[in-house]
Amino acid sequence: LLLGVSFIYLLLCLCQHALWVFVHMLHRLIQRSVGLGQIYD
């Protein structure tokens, strides 16, 4: 039971991290397309 719970927790953390990375990349892409990407690079 504990192994299953920790596995789900790990999976949740992984998904949250992937979502954060996706949002961050999307934000950078929007910034760059607007023309403000140079500031963040």
N, C-alpha and C positions, 0 to 999 in steps of 0.2 A: 504493500500500500504506500509506504513512504517513498519507495523508488518511483512509483507512478506519479505521485504528487510532485516530487522534485523534477521529474522529467517534463511534466506539464508546465511547471514554473520556469524551467530552462527554455522550453519552447516559446513560452509567452515572452520572456526576456529577449529571445532571438527575434521574434516577430516585431517587438517594440523597437529594437535596435534597427532592424531592416526598414521599418516605417520611418524612423527618424532620419536615417541616411537618405531614403527616397525623398522625403520632404526637403531636406537640406540641399540635395542635388537639384531638385525642382526649383527651389528658391534661387539658387545660383544661376540656373538656366534662365529664369525670368529676369534676374538682374542683368545678365549678360545681353539678353535680347533687347532690353530697354536701353542698354549702353552704359550701365553703371558697374559692369563686371570688372573693369580695370581697378577699381577701388579695392575690391576684395581679393584680387589675385596677388 
